[in-house]
Amino acid sequence: MKSQIAMEFLVIFAALGILSLLILNVIKITDTANIVDKYQLEARNIADTVAIQINTIYLLGNGANGDVKLPVTLSNGNTYNLSLDPENHLVSISWDGERYTAPIVVKNVTLLSVDNDLLIKNSEGKIVIT
């Protein structure tokens, strides 16, 4: 009788141990997914910041200007590529095989250079980025 109780206790204890390991594994996978999302959100924030600044300068009218300071790399050290697609009214950022686009209201945008410090100017309704 005593050995049967000990055996049942051992089986229940083993089942709880396995269940605990499964729960910890799910938590670990979720934590890794959050780290990936952090860099994705960081890249999206860069594109959104540039798009908002372009839209603001355009809406402020002729002579308005502003600048955007861009990080050299994402916080994980990976590089990114920022580009404009004025025909489709988009600012695009790509990193690690992923891509995100942010909308802009103006089609007449000229990108002369992409540097860490973008100077955005409105010249008679034309946006020039240097």
Secondary structure, DSSP 8 states (H G I E B T S, - for coil): -HHHHHHHHHHHHHHHHHHHHHHHHHHHHHHHHHHHHHHHHHHHHHHHHHHHHHHHHHHH-TT-EEEEE--SS-TTS---EEEEEGGGTEEEEEETTEEEEEE-S-S-EEE----SEEEEEEETTEEEE-
